[in-house]
Amino acid sequence: MFGGLRDFALSFLGRGEATLTVPSFDGALKPNQALESAETLLECDAPEDLATDGGKVYLADGASLGRLDGNGMTTIREFDRPITALASLPGGGIAVTLNGREVRVYSDAADATPSATFQGAGMHSINALAPAGDHALYATDGSATRNADEWAWDLMERGRSGRALRLDIKTGGITELAGNLRYAFGACGADGFALISESWRHRLIAVAPNGASKIVLSHLPVYPSRVSPARSGGWWLTAFIARTQLVEFVLREPAYRKRMMAEIDPEYWIVPRLSSGKSFKEPMQGAHLKTMGVVKPWAPPRSYGLVIRLDASFKPMFSLHSRVDGFNHGIVSAVESGDWLYMIAKGPRRVLRLPIEGLAKEFAA
Amino acid sequence: MSDIILSLERATKLYSGVPAIEDVDFELRRGEIHALVGENGAGKSTLTKVMAGVVTLTTGAMKIDGAASAPGTPLEARQIGVAMVFQENSLVPTMTVAQNLFLGQERFYNRLRGINIAAQQFLQSLNFDVPPTAIVSGLGAAKKQMVEIARAVLHNAKVIIFDEPTAALTPEERKYFFDLVRDLKKRGVSIIFISHALEEALILADRITVLRDGKKIVTDDATRFDRARIVQAMVGRDLSNTLYGVKRTTVRPAGERVLTIQNLKMAPMVKNNSLSVFAGQITGIFGLVGAGRTETFKIVAGVMKRDFFHGGDIILRDKAVRYRVPAPAVKAGVAYVTEDRKVEGFFETTSIARNVYLGLLAKFPGKRALLSRREQSASGADWIKRLNVRAIGNEAKVIELSGGNQQKVVIAKSLIQEPDIIIFDEPTRGVDVGAIVEIHELINRLADEGKAVVVISSYLPEILGLSDRILVSRQGKVVEEFSALDATEEKIMYAAIH
């Protein structure tokens, strides 16, 4: 009873768990327009994930697996279902997830038959894969109830069924490293740990093989997604959308969410999107703000683009942005290969690239 | 009639055998604005106090209109036409403007309506927009200044001395004050004003006299001075490269994020303000008066309270905090060095050592039943040495110190608490250039040691010279962030007003 009273009081006063606040984009997260100035390498139908062995860069585009070359993509193979996650393995192999439910490992990208297949074990929306040593993979399963492309439903339902998994390629075993995650979306090996993005909790956690976890980065003003290693140490963390007070408010109103989900076309829900500005019916476009006696159009961002460079101790060094007035939103994957950083902007369905040299100098806080 | 209205010849004033001013020759021309500049302790206040009858000369002579004069009291000085407007104004706050104007000139029977009418007419003649029936405590700093000036003019002052007249004024009020002074000059009144803001001396004054260590260094037309020449005369060395002069080429990298303010609200000053502060860096906060900077950080330090409902979050090292009084903030390692040191910074009639020791005690509220005189004396002496406070000893009263040294005591009072986050609010307001350099060096040293330092300042060169990152505040929230490497005065000011 006291817990209930406490929750009511906090909700009434807007304190504690019930605060409607989001961290600011400042310091290393200071906004810029770096992603808008990135070169558009490719416009695709449904780009989803990137992977690299340090030289070749692989792209999952719908059901197609391809390799990026100078100016486009060479298709390696077609699958019968869309690819939701991709990883390049040491020794030239590749791992793909089909429709979030089946993971296939190929010793060579061009092989006809997979060397290992993982199915079942409750896998529902596998959205990221990463090598975990020579014969294993880390995987994140975003939700046990929603498909990989239904992340907005999971957010509105305040889902907490995400998992971090370890897939043993030799034995075919699947081990759950962590459960009850609030949308796990991104995995990467880090000195024996699995680095996992927990999107709805706005944080990165490091999970040990025995399941013990610790928070390595928290209080992010964004929903983090896939993470990949940087060649000079540290990581590239993508964030597919920025947090807003309006969405935080909606997340604290269960009755409103229920009715919105039942009655409104999902396209027009008050949820973050990977792209925006397509229709006047979109929420968060009609507000205005009176400043210095002048009414100015204003709305919290519905979509945003962001890649954060983390150092070896998980401290943000700098970040690359596409702001509200930009186009390259919904960044879901970033990998470093050669002198370039390749990224997927899922909003406009583009593959982007930026020269790495000079980024730190130009955008460091 | 001579062009010189007031002069001092070989003026010397000794305090316990120590000269505060020594062999100073000074001339004030009729209808001129004369700026008196110098470091704290240079003898400016003593010189003007001699003119105003607050103290008398040990040797030397003073002449008014060519006639020898030695006013022994402020009343005598006022009778010969010299009035002084002190930094802390001398008005009675509970009385009306009219009552203050005629204070000391009461008759046996006073008709309030008559006083009000006379005051109204007089204020209008000076073009001062101050209602005579207003209670003085309800007036802003600029209007109080107007009442002080009006009182001086009412007493037929031929010479009005202003001691730091603009220290408490907003930029708008300052501009208004300049107009008032120029108007007084047109009326033939001679003005002496003391200011640490050298630009004011350069803009407003006809002539400038620079004092150093109780001696006159130079008097010349203001047009022949520039900032560098004044500073060099004041301190005897060229500070242009150390004081605001150097464009930053490197900044300290951000350390751990120690403080996050999220959507903080305190109506009507702080509106949804969000920012972060990092260890090992100086975060400069710039904004015009009323931008909510001071209030935001006073909330962090527990001096003020945020809105009761949906007031936002303050996260100190990953832990949400809500301080209702300063003590727990001090204990958590947050130190706030106030902008108004005279009111909030120290107990002026107690010793330096006592003030510094009180800072230490503030960290242990209710935990120390017994005080240690030895610890008090030792900590006082230690901090006097560490911050180079120029005083006779650690038992010297703070009121006896110059502005710069008082500020050092306020800083010592906070630093003795060994804070991790130090918030300096206008750290060099009313402080002389020599002490400014020392305070800036101290602030830089703290950041180099890994402390998270916040500097709130309305003075752009200070923000640009000190900060590693600059946050610009406007209308209650941070609206822009610059790295010190790419910030310019124009960019910052544009963000602050647009």
Interface residues (C-beta under 8 A of the other chain):
Chain A: F12 L13 G14 R15 G16 T19 L20 T21 V22 P23 S24 D26 G27 A28 K30 S218 H219 Q245 T291 K315 A364 A365
Chain B: P253 A254 E256 R257 T260 I261 Q262 N263 S274 L275 S276 F278 F308 F309 H310 G311 G312 D313 I315 D318 A320 R322 R469 L471 Q475 V478 E481 S483
